[in-house]
Amino acid sequence: MADGIKKNKQGSISGGNQLEKRTITAMIRIYCKSVHRSKELCGMCRDLNEYALKRIEQCVYGVNKPVCQHCTVHCYSPLMREEIKKVMHYSGPRMLFRHPVLAIAHMVREKRKKKNNPGLTDSDIRSQNKIAK
């Protein structure tokens, strides 16, 4: 499949953060097209998309990243967090119709990672941040 997304032996979609990146980009596109009436991403949405992709790339959880709603680490600045919440609130219900595979994969990740994620401690996060620098 495209963008680093593959099917594993059980036939389910895998690809770690690549799937997360495709999902957030699709959500921002839906929002921008409908709310800002833009065929391509407007400047504000392009900046938000770049910011979101960078946050996903630098996530302290790595490929075991939980969905944002269940994350214990708030890596977005307060302003960007409010913007992405607007996008997710608007686009979330529409994803099932426009990008059903991404939407279902997101729901599966949400349930699986919520159930299996013990969370990182503050010292784990500090250690990973030191390693990343």
DSSP file (Angstrom, degrees, kcal/mol; ACC not computed):
  #  RESIDUE AA STRUCTURE BP1 BP2  ACC     N-H-->O    O-->H-N    N-H-->O    O-->H-N    TCO  KAPPA ALPHA  PHI   PSI    X-CA   Y-CA   Z-CA
    1    1 A M              0   0    0      0, 0.0     3,-0.5     0, 0.0     4,-0.1   0.000 360.0 360.0 360.0 166.0    0.0    0.0    0.0
    2    2 A A    >   +     0   0    0      1,-0.2     3,-1.5     2,-0.1     0, 0.0  -0.246 360.0  25.7 -76.1 161.9    1.1    3.6   -0.4
    3    3 A D  T 3  S-     0   0    0      1,-0.3    -1,-0.2    19,-0.0    19,-0.1   0.783 129.8 -60.5  59.2  34.6    2.9    5.9    2.1
    4    4 A G  T 3  S+     0   0    0     -3,-0.5     2,-0.5     1,-0.3    -1,-0.3   0.576  97.8 137.6  76.9   7.8    4.6    3.0    4.0
    5    5 A I    <   +     0   0    0     -3,-1.5     2,-0.3    13,-0.1    -1,-0.3  -0.783  27.7 173.9 -92.6 127.5    1.3    1.4    5.0
    6    6 A K  E     -A   14   0A   0      8,-1.6     8,-3.3    -2,-0.5     2,-0.5  -0.851  32.8-117.4-128.7 161.4    1.4   -2.3    4.7
    7    7 A K  E     -A   13   0A   0     -2,-0.3     6,-0.2     6,-0.2     2,-0.1  -0.871  30.6-143.6 -97.9 135.2   -0.8   -5.3    5.5
    8    8 A N    >   -     0   0    0      4,-2.6     3,-2.2    -2,-0.5    -1,-0.0  -0.217  39.0 -81.9 -85.5-175.5    0.7   -7.7    8.0
    9    9 A K  T 3  S+     0   0    0      1,-0.3    -1,-0.1     2,-0.1    -2,-0.0   0.799 131.4  54.8 -60.0 -29.8    0.2  -11.5    7.9
   10   10 A Q  T 3  S-     0   0    0      2,-0.1    -1,-0.3     1,-0.0     3,-0.1   0.521 118.3-112.7 -82.1  -4.4   -3.2  -11.2    9.6
   11   11 A G  S <  S+     0   0    0     -3,-2.2     2,-0.2     1,-0.3    -2,-0.1   0.508  74.0 129.9  89.0   4.3   -4.3   -8.8    6.9
   12   12 A S        -     0   0    0      1,-0.1    -4,-2.6    -5,-0.0    -1,-0.3  -0.588  64.9 -98.2 -92.7 158.8   -4.5   -5.7    9.1
   13   13 A I  E     +A    7   0A   0     -6,-0.2     2,-0.3    -2,-0.2    -6,-0.2  -0.509  46.1 170.4 -76.4 137.1   -2.9   -2.4    8.3
   14   14 A S  E     +A    6   0A   0     -8,-3.3    -8,-1.6    -2,-0.2    91,-0.0  -0.802  27.6 121.4-132.1 177.4    0.4   -1.6    9.9
   15   15 A G    >   -     0   0    0     -2,-0.3     3,-2.1   -10,-0.2     4,-0.3   0.383  53.8-140.6 140.1   5.2    2.9    1.2    9.4
   16   16 A G  T >> S+     0   0    0      1,-0.3     4,-1.1     2,-0.2     3,-0.7  -0.180  81.0   4.7  54.6-125.1    3.2    2.8   12.7
   17   17 A N  H 3> S+     0   0    0      1,-0.2     4,-2.5     2,-0.2    -1,-0.3   0.688 121.3  70.8 -71.0 -18.7    3.5    6.6   12.6
   18   18 A Q  H <> S+     0   0    0     -3,-2.1     4,-2.4     2,-0.2    -1,-0.2   0.905 100.3  47.7 -63.6 -39.5    3.0    6.7    8.8
   19   19 A L  H <> S+     0   0    0     -3,-0.7     4,-2.2    -4,-0.3    -1,-0.2   0.898 110.7  51.6 -66.5 -40.4   -0.6    5.7    9.2
   20   20 A E  H  X S+     0   0    0     -4,-1.1     4,-2.3     2,-0.2    -2,-0.2   0.899 110.2  49.7 -61.7 -41.2   -1.0    8.4   11.9
   21   21 A K  H  X S+     0   0    0     -4,-2.5     4,-2.3     2,-0.2    -2,-0.2   0.918 110.5  48.8 -65.5 -44.1    0.5   11.0    9.6
   22   22 A R  H  X S+     0   0    0     -4,-2.4     4,-2.2     1,-0.2    -1,-0.2   0.896 111.7  51.0 -61.9 -39.1   -1.8   10.0    6.7
   23   23 A T  H  X S+     0   0    0     -4,-2.2     4,-2.3     2,-0.2    -2,-0.2   0.939 111.5  44.7 -65.9 -48.2   -4.8   10.2    9.1
   24   24 A I  H  X S+     0   0    0     -4,-2.3     4,-2.3     1,-0.2    -1,-0.2   0.888 113.4  51.1 -66.7 -37.6   -4.0   13.7   10.4
   25   25 A T  H  X S+     0   0    0     -4,-2.3     4,-2.2     2,-0.2    -1,-0.2   0.913 110.3  49.4 -64.3 -41.9   -3.2   15.0    7.0
   26   26 A A  H  X S+     0   0    0     -4,-2.2     4,-2.3    -5,-0.2    -2,-0.2   0.903 111.0  50.3 -62.8 -41.0   -6.5   13.7    5.7
   27   27 A M  H  X S+     0   0    0     -4,-2.3     4,-2.3     1,-0.2    -2,-0.2   0.911 110.8  48.3 -64.8 -42.1   -8.4   15.3    8.6
   28   28 A I  H  X S+     0   0    0     -4,-2.3     4,-2.8     2,-0.2     5,-0.2   0.886 110.8  52.0 -66.6 -37.9   -6.7   18.7    8.0
   29   29 A R  H  X S+     0   0    0     -4,-2.2     4,-2.6     2,-0.2     5,-0.2   0.923 109.5  49.0 -64.1 -44.0   -7.6   18.5    4.3
   30   30 A I  H  X S+     0   0    0     -4,-2.3     4,-2.0     1,-0.2     5,-0.3   0.941 114.4  46.2 -58.9 -47.6  -11.2   17.8    5.0
   31   31 A Y  H  X>S+     0   0    0     -4,-2.3     4,-3.2     1,-0.2     5,-0.7   0.937 114.3  46.3 -61.3 -49.7  -11.4   20.7    7.5
   32   32 A C  H  X5S+     0   0    0     -4,-2.8     6,-1.3     1,-0.2     4,-1.1   0.906 112.4  50.0 -63.9 -43.4   -9.6   23.1    5.2
   33   33 A K  H  <5S+     0   0    0     -4,-2.6    -1,-0.2     4,-0.2    -2,-0.2   0.899 121.6  33.3 -63.2 -40.9  -11.7   22.2    2.1
   34   34 A S  H  <5S+     0   0    0     -4,-2.0    -2,-0.2    -5,-0.2    -3,-0.2   0.908 128.8  31.8 -83.7 -44.2  -15.0   22.6    4.0
   35   35 A V  H  <5S+     0   0    0     -4,-3.2    -3,-0.2    -5,-0.3    -2,-0.1   0.906 131.0  31.1 -84.5 -43.9  -14.3   25.4    6.5
   36   36 A H  S  <<S-     0   0    0     -4,-1.1    -3,-0.2    -5,-0.7    -1,-0.2   0.469  97.8-131.8 -94.8  -2.6  -11.8   27.5    4.6
   37   37 A R        +     0   0    0     -5,-0.4     2,-0.4    -6,-0.3    -4,-0.2   0.882  55.3 147.9  54.7  43.3  -13.3   26.7    1.1
   38   38 A S        -     0   0    0     -6,-1.3    -1,-0.2     1,-0.1    -2,-0.1  -0.913  47.2-155.9-114.3 133.6   -9.8   25.9   -0.2
   39   39 A K  S    S+     0   0    0     -2,-0.4     2,-0.2    -3,-0.1    -1,-0.1   0.898  90.5  31.1 -71.5 -40.7   -9.0   23.3   -2.8
   40   40 A E  S    S-     0   0    0     -8,-0.1     2,-0.2     1,-0.1     6,-0.1  -0.682 114.1 -74.1-106.8 166.2   -5.4   23.1   -1.5
   41   41 A L        -     0   0    0     -2,-0.2    -2,-0.1     4,-0.1    -1,-0.1  -0.425  50.8-132.0 -62.2 129.5   -4.3   23.5    2.1
   42   42 A C     >  -     0   0    0     -2,-0.2     4,-2.8    -4,-0.1     5,-0.2  -0.234  31.9 -94.1 -72.0 172.3   -4.4   27.2    3.0
   43   43 A G  H  > S+     0   0    0      1,-0.2     4,-2.3     2,-0.2     5,-0.2   0.894 124.8  48.7 -57.5 -44.2   -1.4   28.7    4.8
   44   44 A M  H  > S+     0   0    0      1,-0.2     4,-2.2     2,-0.2    -1,-0.2   0.921 115.1  43.6 -64.5 -44.7   -2.8   28.2    8.3
   45   45 A C  H  > S+     0   0    0      2,-0.2     4,-2.7     1,-0.2    -2,-0.2   0.857 111.5  54.3 -71.0 -34.6   -3.8   24.6    7.6
   46   46 A R  H  X S+     0   0    0     -4,-2.8     4,-2.5     2,-0.2    -2,-0.2   0.922 110.2  47.4 -62.3 -43.8   -0.4   23.9    5.9
   47   47 A D  H  X S+     0   0    0     -4,-2.3     4,-2.4    -5,-0.2    -2,-0.2   0.911 112.6  49.2 -63.0 -42.6    1.4   25.2    9.0
   48   48 A L  H  X S+     0   0    0     -4,-2.2     4,-2.8     2,-0.2    -2,-0.2   0.907 111.2  49.8 -63.7 -41.6   -0.8   23.1   11.3
   49   49 A N  H  X S+     0   0    0     -4,-2.7     4,-2.7     2,-0.2     5,-0.2   0.929 111.7  47.3 -63.5 -46.0   -0.2   20.0    9.1
   50   50 A E  H  X S+     0   0    0     -4,-2.5     4,-2.1     2,-0.2    -1,-0.2   0.912 113.7  48.9 -60.8 -42.2    3.6   20.5    9.2
   51   51 A Y  H  X S+     0   0    0     -4,-2.4     4,-2.3     2,-0.2    -2,-0.2   0.930 112.3  47.8 -62.9 -46.3    3.4   21.1   13.0
   52   52 A A  H  X S+     0   0    0     -4,-2.8     4,-2.4     1,-0.2    -2,-0.2   0.910 111.5  49.8 -63.4 -42.9    1.3   18.0   13.5
   53   53 A L  H  X S+     0   0    0     -4,-2.7     4,-2.4     1,-0.2    -1,-0.2   0.893 111.0  49.9 -63.5 -39.0    3.6   15.8   11.3
   54   54 A K  H  X S+     0   0    0     -4,-2.1     4,-2.1    -5,-0.2    -1,-0.2   0.902 109.7  51.1 -65.7 -40.6    6.7   17.1   13.2
   55   55 A R  H  < S+     0   0    0     -4,-2.3     4,-0.3     2,-0.2    -2,-0.2   0.911 111.2  48.0 -62.7 -42.5    5.0   16.3   16.6
   56   56 A I  H >< S+     0   0    0     -4,-2.4     3,-1.1     1,-0.2    -2,-0.2   0.925 111.5  50.7 -63.5 -43.8    4.2   12.7   15.4
   57   57 A E  H 3< S+     0   0    0     -4,-2.4    -1,-0.2     1,-0.2    -2,-0.2   0.861 115.9  41.5 -61.2 -37.3    7.8   12.3   14.2
   58   58 A Q  T 3< S+     0   0    0     -4,-2.1    -1,-0.2    -5,-0.1    -2,-0.2   0.264  82.0 141.2 -96.4  10.9    9.2   13.5   17.5
   59   59 A C    X   -     0   0    0     -3,-1.1     3,-1.4    -4,-0.3     6,-0.1  -0.283  53.1-138.3 -59.7 133.6    6.7   11.6   19.7
   60   60 A V  T 3  S+     0   0    0      1,-0.3    -1,-0.2     2,-0.1    -4,-0.0   0.705 102.6  59.7 -66.5 -19.1    8.4   10.2   22.8
   61   61 A Y  T >  S-     0   0    0      1,-0.2     3,-1.7     5,-0.1    -1,-0.3   0.621  88.7-165.4 -83.2 -13.6    6.3    7.0   22.4
   62   62 A G  G X   -     0   0    0     -3,-1.4     3,-1.2     1,-0.3    -1,-0.2  -0.395  67.6 -10.7  64.3-137.4    7.8    6.3   18.9
   63   63 A V  G 3  S+     0   0    0      1,-0.3    -1,-0.3    -2,-0.1   -48,-0.1   0.636 133.5  66.4 -71.7 -12.6    5.9    3.7   16.9
   64   64 A N  G <  S+     0   0    0     -3,-1.7    -1,-0.3   -48,-0.0    -2,-0.2   0.127  73.7 149.5 -91.6  20.8    3.9    2.8   20.1
   65   65 A K    <   -     0   0    0     -3,-1.2     2,-0.1    -9,-0.1    48,-0.1  -0.296  40.7-138.7 -57.3 127.1    2.3    6.3   20.0
   66   66 A P        -     0   0    0      0, 0.0    44,-0.1     0, 0.0     5,-0.1  -0.400  36.2 -83.9 -76.9 166.0   -1.2    6.3   21.4
   67   67 A V    >   -     0   0    0     42,-0.2     3,-1.7     1,-0.1     4,-0.3  -0.439  46.5-109.5 -66.1 150.2   -3.9    8.3   19.7
   68   68 A C  G >  S+     0   0    0      1,-0.3     3,-1.5     2,-0.2    -1,-0.1   0.825 114.5  63.9 -54.0 -37.9   -3.7   11.9   20.9
   69   69 A Q  G 3  S+     0   0    0      1,-0.3    -1,-0.3     3,-0.0    -2,-0.0   0.808 111.3  36.4 -58.8 -31.0   -6.9   11.7   22.9
   70   70 A H  G <  S+     0   0    0     -3,-1.7    -1,-0.3     2,-0.0     2,-0.2   0.260  89.8 120.6-107.1  10.7   -5.4    9.1   25.2
   71   71 A C    <   -     0   0    0     -3,-1.5    -6,-0.0    -4,-0.3    -3,-0.0  -0.533  49.5-157.8 -79.9 141.8   -1.9   10.5   25.4
   72   72 A T  S    S+     0   0    0     -2,-0.2     2,-0.5     1,-0.0    -1,-0.1   0.568  77.6  73.5 -91.2 -11.4   -0.5   11.5   28.8
   73   73 A V  S    S-     0   0    0     -5,-0.0     2,-1.1    52,-0.0     3,-0.1  -0.911  70.0-152.8-107.0 123.5    2.1   13.8   27.2
   74   74 A H        +     0   0    0     -2,-0.5     7,-0.0     1,-0.2    -2,-0.0  -0.781  25.4 164.5 -97.1  96.0    0.8   17.1   25.7
   75   75 A C        +     0   0    0     -2,-1.1     2,-0.2     2,-0.1    -1,-0.2   0.607  47.6  88.9 -89.5 -12.9    3.4   17.9   23.0
   76   76 A Y  S    S-     0   0    0     -3,-0.1   -24,-0.0     1,-0.1    -2,-0.0  -0.604  83.8-113.5 -83.8 145.2    1.3   20.5   21.2
   77   77 A S     >  -     0   0    0     -2,-0.2     4,-2.8     1,-0.1     5,-0.2  -0.403  36.6-105.8 -66.4 156.0    1.5   24.2   22.2
   78   78 A P  H  > S+     0   0    0      0, 0.0     4,-1.9     0, 0.0     5,-0.1   0.883 120.1  48.8 -55.0 -40.9   -1.8   25.4   23.7
   79   79 A L  H  > S+     0   0    0      1,-0.2     4,-1.9     2,-0.2     5,-0.1   0.941 114.5  43.7 -64.9 -47.6   -2.7   27.4   20.6
   80   80 A M  H  > S+     0   0    0      1,-0.2     4,-2.8     2,-0.2     5,-0.2   0.845 109.6  58.1 -67.6 -32.8   -1.9   24.5   18.2
   81   81 A R  H  X S+     0   0    0     -4,-2.8     4,-2.0     1,-0.2    -1,-0.2   0.916 107.0  47.9 -62.5 -42.4   -3.8   22.1   20.5
   82   82 A E  H  X S+     0   0    0     -4,-1.9     4,-1.8    -5,-0.2    -2,-0.2   0.903 112.6  49.1 -64.4 -40.8   -6.9   24.2   20.2
   83   83 A E  H  X S+     0   0    0     -4,-1.9     4,-2.1     1,-0.2    -2,-0.2   0.926 111.8  46.9 -64.9 -44.7   -6.6   24.3   16.4
   84   84 A I  H  X S+     0   0    0     -4,-2.8     4,-2.8     1,-0.2    -1,-0.2   0.843 108.7  56.4 -69.5 -30.8   -6.0   20.5   16.1
   85   85 A K  H  X S+     0   0    0     -4,-2.0     4,-2.7    -5,-0.2    -1,-0.2   0.912 106.9  49.6 -63.7 -41.5   -9.0   19.9   18.4
   86   86 A K  H  X S+     0   0    0     -4,-1.8     4,-2.3     2,-0.2     5,-0.2   0.933 112.7  47.6 -60.1 -45.9  -11.2   22.0   16.1
   87   87 A V  H  X S+     0   0    0     -4,-2.1     4,-3.3     1,-0.2     5,-0.4   0.937 114.5  45.1 -61.5 -48.1  -10.0   20.0   13.1
   88   88 A M  H  X S+     0   0    0     -4,-2.8     4,-2.4     1,-0.2    -1,-0.2   0.892 112.2  51.5 -65.6 -39.8  -10.5   16.6   14.8
   89   89 A H  H  < S+     0   0    0     -4,-2.7    -1,-0.2    -5,-0.2    -2,-0.2   0.906 118.6  37.5 -63.8 -41.3  -13.9   17.5   16.1
   90   90 A Y  H  X S+     0   0    0     -4,-2.3     4,-0.5    -5,-0.2    -2,-0.2   0.938 125.5  36.1 -74.2 -48.5  -15.0   18.6   12.6
   91   91 A S  H  X S+     0   0    0     -4,-3.3     4,-1.8    -5,-0.2     3,-0.4   0.775  97.3  79.6 -82.1 -28.2  -13.3   16.0   10.5
   92   92 A G  H >X S+     0   0    0     -4,-2.4     3,-0.7    -5,-0.4     4,-0.6   0.909  97.8  41.1 -49.3 -56.1  -13.6   13.0   12.8
   93   93 A P  H 34 S+     0   0    0      0, 0.0     3,-0.4     0, 0.0     4,-0.3   0.823 115.4  52.9 -63.8 -29.1  -17.2   12.1   11.9
   94   94 A R  H >X S+     0   0    0     -4,-0.5     4,-2.2    -3,-0.4     3,-0.9   0.707  91.6  75.1 -79.0 -20.6  -16.5   12.8    8.2
   95   95 A M  H <X S+     0   0    0     -4,-1.8     4,-2.8    -3,-0.7     8,-0.4   0.863  86.3  62.3 -60.5 -36.5  -13.5   10.5    8.0
   96   96 A L  H 3< S+     0   0    0     -4,-0.6    -1,-0.2    -3,-0.4    -2,-0.2   0.824 112.6  36.3 -61.2 -30.6  -15.7    7.4    8.0
   97   97 A F  H <4 S+     0   0    0     -3,-0.9    -1,-0.2    -4,-0.3    -2,-0.2   0.829 127.0  34.4 -89.6 -36.0  -17.3    8.5    4.8
   98   98 A R  H  < S+     0   0    0     -4,-2.2    -3,-0.2     1,-0.2    -2,-0.2   0.816 137.3  14.9 -92.0 -32.6  -14.3   10.1    3.0
   99   99 A H     X  +     0   0    0     -4,-2.8     4,-2.5    -5,-0.3    -1,-0.2  -0.525  69.5 165.6-139.6  68.1  -11.5    7.8    4.3
  100  100 A P  H  > S+     0   0    0      0, 0.0     4,-2.6     0, 0.0     5,-0.2   0.844  75.9  52.2 -60.0 -36.9  -13.1    4.7    5.8
  101  101 A V  H  > S+     0   0    0      2,-0.2     4,-2.5     1,-0.2     5,-0.2   0.941 113.0  44.4 -65.9 -45.7   -9.9    2.6    5.9
  102  102 A L  H  > S+     0   0    0      2,-0.2     4,-2.3     1,-0.2    -1,-0.2   0.907 114.2  50.9 -62.8 -41.3   -8.0    5.3    7.8
  103  103 A A  H  X S+     0   0    0     -4,-2.5     4,-2.2    -8,-0.4    -2,-0.2   0.928 113.1  43.6 -63.9 -46.0  -11.0    5.9   10.1
  104  104 A I  H  X S+     0   0    0     -4,-2.6     4,-2.4     2,-0.2    -1,-0.2   0.910 112.9  52.0 -67.7 -41.1  -11.4    2.3   11.0
  105  105 A A  H  X S+     0   0    0     -4,-2.5     4,-2.5    -5,-0.2    -1,-0.2   0.894 109.7  50.9 -61.0 -38.8   -7.6    1.8   11.4
  106  106 A H  H  X S+     0   0    0     -4,-2.3     4,-2.6     2,-0.2    -2,-0.2   0.912 109.6  49.6 -64.3 -42.9   -7.6    4.8   13.7
  107  107 A M  H  X S+     0   0    0     -4,-2.2     4,-2.3     2,-0.2    -2,-0.2   0.898 111.2  49.3 -64.1 -39.5  -10.5    3.4   15.8
  108  108 A V  H  X S+     0   0    0     -4,-2.4     4,-2.8     2,-0.2     5,-0.2   0.936 112.5  47.3 -64.6 -45.8   -8.7    0.0   16.1
  109  109 A R  H  X S+     0   0    0     -4,-2.5     4,-2.9     1,-0.2     5,-0.4   0.896 110.3  54.3 -61.0 -39.7   -5.4    1.8   17.1
  110  110 A E  H  X S+     0   0    0     -4,-2.6     4,-1.6     1,-0.2    -2,-0.2   0.935 113.7  39.9 -60.6 -47.7   -7.4    3.8   19.7
  111  111 A K  H  X S+     0   0    0     -4,-2.3     4,-1.7     2,-0.2    -2,-0.2   0.924 118.9  46.6 -68.0 -44.8   -8.9    0.7   21.3
  112  112 A R  H  X S+     0   0    0     -4,-2.8     4,-2.4    -5,-0.2    -2,-0.2   0.940 116.9  41.0 -66.1 -48.6   -5.7   -1.4   21.1
  113  113 A K  H  X S+     0   0    0     -4,-2.9     4,-1.7    -5,-0.2    -1,-0.2   0.805 111.6  55.7 -75.0 -28.7   -3.3    1.3   22.4
  114  114 A K  H  < S+     0   0    0     -4,-1.6    -1,-0.2    -5,-0.4    -2,-0.2   0.900 114.9  41.0 -64.9 -39.4   -5.7    2.5   25.1
  115  115 A K  H  < S+     0   0    0     -4,-1.7    -2,-0.2    -5,-0.2    -1,-0.2   0.879 124.5  34.7 -74.9 -39.9   -5.9   -1.0   26.4
  116  116 A N  H  < S+     0   0    0     -4,-2.4    -2,-0.2    -5,-0.1    -3,-0.2   0.520  90.6  99.9 -97.3  -7.0   -2.2   -1.9   26.1
  117  117 A N     <  -     0   0    0     -4,-1.7     3,-0.1     1,-0.2    -4,-0.0  -0.718  42.2-176.7 -91.5 110.5   -0.4    1.3   26.8
  118  118 A P        -     0   0    0      0, 0.0    -1,-0.2     0, 0.0    -4,-0.0   0.671  43.9-126.5 -74.8 -15.0    0.9    1.5   30.4
  119  119 A G        -     0   0    0      2,-0.0     2,-0.3   -58,-0.0   -48,-0.0   0.110  19.3 -87.1  86.5 156.0    2.1    5.1   29.8
  120  120 A L        -     0   0    0     -3,-0.1     2,-0.2     2,-0.0   -59,-0.0  -0.740  34.1-128.2 -98.3 147.6    5.5    6.6   30.3
  121  121 A T     >  -     0   0    0     -2,-0.3     4,-2.0     1,-0.1     5,-0.2  -0.491  30.1-106.1 -84.6 165.1    6.7    8.1   33.5
  122  122 A D  H  > S+     0   0    0      1,-0.2     4,-2.5     2,-0.2     5,-0.2   0.880 122.3  52.9 -58.8 -38.7    8.2   11.6   33.6
  123  123 A S  H  > S+     0   0    0      1,-0.2     4,-2.3     2,-0.2    -1,-0.2   0.865 106.5  53.0 -67.8 -34.2   11.7   10.1   34.0
  124  124 A D  H  > S+     0   0    0      2,-0.2     4,-2.5     1,-0.2    -1,-0.2   0.919 110.5  47.9 -62.0 -43.3   11.2    7.9   30.9
  125  125 A I  H  X S+     0   0    0     -4,-2.0     4,-2.5     2,-0.2    -2,-0.2   0.924 111.2  49.4 -65.0 -45.0   10.2   11.0   29.0
  126  126 A R  H  X S+     0   0    0     -4,-2.5     4,-2.0     1,-0.2    -1,-0.2   0.909 111.6  50.2 -60.9 -41.3   13.2   13.0   30.2
  127  127 A S  H  X S+     0   0    0     -4,-2.3     4,-2.0     1,-0.2    -2,-0.2   0.923 111.8  46.7 -62.8 -45.2   15.6   10.1   29.3
  128  128 A Q  H  X S+     0   0    0     -4,-2.5     4,-2.3     1,-0.2    -1,-0.2   0.868 110.2  53.5 -66.9 -35.7   14.1    9.8   25.8
  129  129 A N  H  X S+     0   0    0     -4,-2.5     4,-1.4     2,-0.2    -1,-0.2   0.885 108.3  50.0 -64.9 -38.3   14.4   13.6   25.3
  130  130 A K  H  < S+     0   0    0     -4,-2.0    -2,-0.2     1,-0.2    -1,-0.2   0.901 111.7  48.3 -65.3 -40.8   18.0   13.5   26.2
  131  131 A I  H  < S+     0   0    0     -4,-2.0    -2,-0.2     1,-0.2    -1,-0.2   0.897 109.1  53.5 -65.9 -40.1   18.7   10.7   23.8
  132  132 A A  H  <        0   0    0     -4,-2.3    -1,-0.2     1,-0.3    -2,-0.2   0.792 360.0 360.0 -66.6 -29.0   16.8   12.5   21.0
  133  133 A K     <        0   0    0     -4,-1.4    -1,-0.3    -5,-0.1    -2,-0.2   0.464 360.0 360.0 -79.7 360.0   18.9   15.6   21.4
